[in-house]
Structure formats: structure tokens, C-alpha cells
Amino acid sequence: MGRIAGVTAAETRDRLLRAAADVFARRGYEGTRVADIAAAAGVSNGALYAHFGSKAELLVAALRTHGPRLLADLLAADPDRPVADLLIAVGRRLQRRRDAGGHLIVEAMVAARRDEEVARPMRGYVGDRADRLAGLVRAAQDGGELDPALSPAAIAHFCLLLALGSALVPPGEHAVDEEDWSALLTRLVAALAPIRPDSTKGNTR
């Protein structure tokens, strides 16, 4: 399983990332050997190490490429969608998620708690996602959608915790009525809106 004729370096890397995402999700980080991923990709161990320096590096690279992309997909489909609507849409889908990317993020987070070699790149991965969320929040605050007094970092942190929790507690283990869940999300997101001057009328006691 050495170099495959007619396959470019980019194609080999893509094969490795797809194989890594699948094998890590099924077997876990500790239960996966580099040789398992190379075999699943149809390449040699040497070809794998030509692209990735370690199993930890490969795990995080697979997560960045094949991990949860719900927010990115919704943004790509409708880039002008109000952020408040976007947050509700993401939350609704999280409640019934069954994607393999969810398994992959769980394995990566567990591995990061046990292995500093995984923890270092995972901090970068989580930080990048938090920064992107915070950027969306700032844009929504500038546009008057969300309360500018709220911390974008805190809102991003809350969203990350919700997303990670959805991967840990899949629908089959704890189901909630979709209408009830949607009503709760709508109430939570509404609480992030700017406080209007007339909203305090009648509360002068």
C-alpha cells in the first residue's frame, strides 16, 4: 500500500482525512492505530506520515475537515439570515443530531483531557470556533439584533457548550418534544435582544 499511481498528494490527504474521521469515530482515539487509518485509506504508514506528523495532528485535522459543520452549512445556504434566526435553526437541529461528526468531536474532547499532544491543537480548534461565533454576535450587535451590553465571548461560549452537549446526549438517550424545545430556544434567543426603552413601562415599582 505505497504510493497509488495517478493519485495526487491532495487526493491522498483527503483519503486520509476521510478515513481518520471514520475510524476515530468508530474506535475512539486510544483504540485507533495509525496503521488502521492508513489501511482504511489504502496507503502505507509512510504515506500517512508524509502528510501528518502524529496521530494527534491527524485527529484534529480530520475534525476541522469532517467535524460538525452545521453553522457553516446554514450560513453558506443563507448568508444574510438574521443571527437570531440562525441561532434558533442551529439549536433545533442540534436536538436531533445523529451525524458522525458528533462522535468525532466527542472522541477529540475526551482525548484532549488525557493527552496534551491532542489538547494543544484542540485548544486552537475550539478557539477558532468560538472566535467565529463571537464575530457573528458582534455583527448582530452592530446591526441592532442582539444586546450590545452582552459579552460576545460569553454568548459564543454558551453556544459551544450547547453544541458539545448535543453530541454527548443524542436523541435516542433523552428525547424532548420538538415544539417544546423550539419554544425554549425562541425564548432564550429573545432574551438576547436589545432592551427597548418602552419595555420597562409598567415596571416602575
N, C-alpha and C positions, 0 to 999 in steps of 0.2 A: 504494500500500500504506500508506495512512494509518490513521486510527482505524477499527476494524472495528465496524460497527453491532451492538449487542447483546452486545458482549464487554466484560466488566468489566476494571478495571485489574489485579485479581488474576489473572484468566484470561490477560491479555496477558503479565504477568510469568511465569506458568507456561509459556506457549508459548515465551517467550524462553529460559527456563532449559532446557527440553527440547531446543530447537533448538541451543542453545550446547553442551550436553553431547554431542550427536550430532556436530556439526560440528567441535568441538575434538578429539574422539576420532579422527575420520577424517582431518582435515587437519593436526592439530597447532596449537599456539598461534601460531607465527610464520606458518604458512600460511593462517591464517584472518583474514578481514577482518570488521569489524563489519557491513558490508553483506551478507556471506554469511549471518550469523546472522539478521539482520533479514529477509532474503529467505526463509530456511528457516522462520521463524516467521510469515511473511505479514504483516509490519508494516513501517513506514518506519524509516529510521535515527533520525529524530526521536523516534519512539515508544520505540525502544530506549534512547536517551539520557535519556528521561524517567524510566526505571527504574534505569539503571545508568550511573555516571559514566565508566566506561572499560572497555576490553576486559579488562583485568586483574581488575577488580572482578567482571565477568560470569563470568570463568573460575572464580574461587574460589566465587562464589555457586552456579554450576552444580555444582561439586564437592561443596559442602555438601548440595545437594538431591538430586543424582543420582549421586554418587560411591559408592564401596563402602559397603554398609550391612549387611555380614554379621553383625557382632557385634550391632548394634541389632535386626536381624530375629530372631536367635536369642534375645535377651533378651526381646523382645516375645512370642515364642511360649511361652517358659517362664521367667518372671521369677524363679522360685525354684530354678532349676537350680544345682547346686554350681558354683562358679567353675572348679574343676579340670576338671570335665566340659566346661564351656563352652569353655575354652582348647583342649582336645583336639578338640572338634567344629569349632571355627573353623579350627584347623590342618589338619584333614582336608580341609575344603572348599577351603582355600587351595591345596592341592596340585593341584587340578583346576579351578581357576577359569578361566572364559572370559568373564566379564562385561565389558560395555562400560565400567563404572566403573573397571576396572583400567587400561584405556587412558587414561582421563581423568586419573587420578592420576599416571600416568607423564608425561603432557604437562605437567601442572601443576608437577611437581617439576623437570622439565628447564627449563621456562620460568622458574621461580624462581631457578635458578642463573645465568641470563643477564640477568634483568630485575628490578631492585629493586622496581619497581612491583608485580610479581607476588609477589616474595619477602615483602614486608611482610604482606599478608593470608594468605599461605600459612603463615607462622610462627604466626599465630593459629589457623589450621585445624589444623595438626599439634599445636599446644599443647593445643587443646580435646580432640582425640582422646587424647592422652597423659594429660591430666588425668582423663578419663573412665575410662580403663584403670586408672590408678593408684587411683582411687576404688574400683573393683571389687576390686583387690588388697587395699586396706586393709580392706574389708568382709570379704573372705575371711580375712585375718589375724585380725581381731577374732572371727570365727567359728571359728577354730582349723583352717581348711583349709590355709592357707599359713603358712610360717615367718615370724613377726613380725620376725626378725632381718634379713630381706632387704629391700632398698630397693624400695618400690612404684614409684618413678620408674624404677629400673633395669629392673624386670620389664616395665613399660609400654614402655620404650624397646626392649627386646628384641622384644616383640610387634609393635611398629610396623615394625621392621627386617624381620621375617619377612613381614609383610603386604605391604610395599613390594616386597620381593624376589620375592614370588609374582606380582606384576604385571609385573615385568621379565623373569622366566623362566617363560613359560607352559608348560603340559604338553606341547605339541607340540614344544618345543625340548629338553626334558630330562624324560623320564618316569621315575618311580620306582614300584616295586611298592607298591600301597596298603597291604598288610599290613605291609610293612617300614616304611613312613612312619608308620603308626599306632603301631607298636611303639616307634619312636623318640620320637614325641610323648608317649606314655604314660610312657616312662622319664624324659623331661625334666620333665614336669609332676610326676611322683612325687618328683623331686629338690627340688621347691619346698615339699614338705610339711614340717611341723614335725619336728624331730629328737626322737624319743621317748627317754626315759631308758634303756629296755631295748634300744634299737637298737645301743648301743655294747658290749653284752655279748659277750665273746669277743674283743674288740679291745683287750686290756689290755697287749699287748706294746709 
